[in-house]
Amino acid sequence: MQGNKGADMHNSNMTKGLRIDLEEDADVALPSRKNKACIKVIGVGGAGGNAVRHMIEKGVKGVEFICANTDAQALECITGARLIQLGKTGLGAGNLPVQGEQAARETLPEIEEAIHGADLLFITAGMGGGTGTGAAPVIAELARQKGILTIAVVTKPFKFEGNRRKNNAEAGLLALAAHTDARIVILNAELAKCLSPDVPHKEAFAYADDVLRYAVGGIAEVINIPGVVNVDLADIKTAVSNSGKALMGTSVATGADRAVQAAKAAISCPLLEGVNLRGATGVIVLVSGLEGELKMKEVEDATDVVLQVADLDAQIVVGTAYDDSLAGSVRVTVIVAGLQEKAHGLPAPAAVTATTAVVDTVTESREISDAKEATAPRDLRAPTVGARPNASLRGAPLFPPPPLAPIPGRRPAGSYEPVVRPGVWRPMHSQGAQDPRPGAVEPAASDDLSTPACLRVPSN
């Protein structure tokens, strides 16, 4: 019995030891999960929500999806993402960015909870409408205050969408500039040049969603999904942190020389607006293909094409991802960051100078990050982001309401044209007309004005 008891104790110790070993093995496997970068994508507004839904349908991996919209009905069409209704009404923003901004500020606690824990946040939106244009800068500001690497991937309107949306888009991009590490701007007007003239209206917008997916999904998957060549979050951060405006080009090619052809087409893509890559501070090259087909040599060949035109001092990041839809094909996506911006019809504010350490409408300075770090956190619920990137420090709203219409018959404020007659003699309707008011004072003769009133003889 004692022997059996000793054996039982021995077996128990072995079992206990085995159990401990298993627990230790489980603990060893945990760091790889814990160290995985937390990447979140938030689609803001209708266009942003459509882009997120498209990414989910296409199986983009390695990210958490969030959709935020003022339109409750649009949110009901999305599955597989965390949904946030901005504002209380759920009826949309009426194409008014000021409404989108206010709705986002009303919903800040829910937004903060949704993006909590993210290492990298992609904000995808369509610039020009109400919700995306107004709410995206508010979300970006919150993310940056929480220390999250923030990249906005946004579209600008097609030409047929009109000047009002175009002007809204410019103001929205300017507001985003102060609160994002990089902004990948996809020009729908240029995107149309890549499409057939006979392409249906719906397919044109679907193609824009595809380009958004290539940018967001490509970066996310090369970080979190194993591929031929992987990169980590630090590599992406080095390439895009405080880089300002970025553009992207993408192309797919087939055949024996497919990687080289795709790379050449990507760097000459209309979406890059003919930009000179030698002026970029960071270049990200994403090569995608079918698993088992994509060769290391093809990755090298595609990268060589880009290196030939990139600045020698630029930070180059190369990554690969697998895509089951690319049988027999290779897709090359090139993201060019740190570009100097052109002014798009918006005059630079006179108060902004090279010494203010903020972004202006012409160039984006790296001094922004220092200025932001020196600025104490503030209450985001008050309208703060202004039409100028540095207006958030002045408490101006993102999109101030339009001025009131002038009142008929009233002189505009600030009008200082010469006044011929004193106001007490001047009729209300038109100068020189008879004053209809009873007892109105009539002007005295010019020669009487030199006589004191006490000596003046009244006329009958």
PyMOL commands that set and color helices and strands:
alter all, ss='L'
color gray80, all
select helices_A, chain A and resi 2-34+45-57+72-75+97-106+108-115+131-145+159-161+163-177+188-194+201-224+233-240+258-267+270-272+277-279+296-307+367-373+389-393+448-450+453-455
alter helices_A, ss='H'
color red, helices_A
select strands_A, chain A and resi 39-44+64-69+82-85+120-126+149-156+182-187+244-254+282-289+315-322+329-339
alter strands_A, ss='S'
color yellow, strands_A
deselect
rebuild
show_as cartoon
